[in-house]
């Protein structure tokens, strides 16, 4: 399994998860893609589950799983309305996905993630900062929310001030919060400023 620089936050989350005594059962909200983060947890003995709304992204993750003899248990669905019972998972995360929703729907999704997380369980999310290079590009549809062309499609990005998203974690103890720049591409020209959280449900 090849790891990329972008996997580092997920490895940090795995490290925090492994410090707990909770059942190793994890949910990825936005679980598709050609390099699915669930692979890192699967290799570490976790029971993995994922939800993804796009068939194309599910197909990429399933191809990866087949090539590496894994089973991620990814289903098609909407992370704004998770089809799981209350307190079903010890760990839940969304990596490079949730910020493509409007802020009102991000709040709704995080409430759903909180609902399915066990008390004492851990959550990881990352959000885009106002300092991201893409901030201000395209059409501003609501404050801090822009629709811009990306790979030939119109894509929404929501951006946050440093402490704006803290309100989402009122029922958690924040273990880690940091802002960092993610440099992408061989010429190091694509600067994504991210705010990420790891928090423990009270």
Helices and strands as residue ranges (DSSP letters): G 5-7, H 8-17, E 25-29, H 38-43, E 47-52, H 55-67, E 74-76, E 89-94, G 98-100, H 103-116, E 117-129, E 139-142, E 145-150, E 153-160, G 164-169, E 172-184, E 190-201
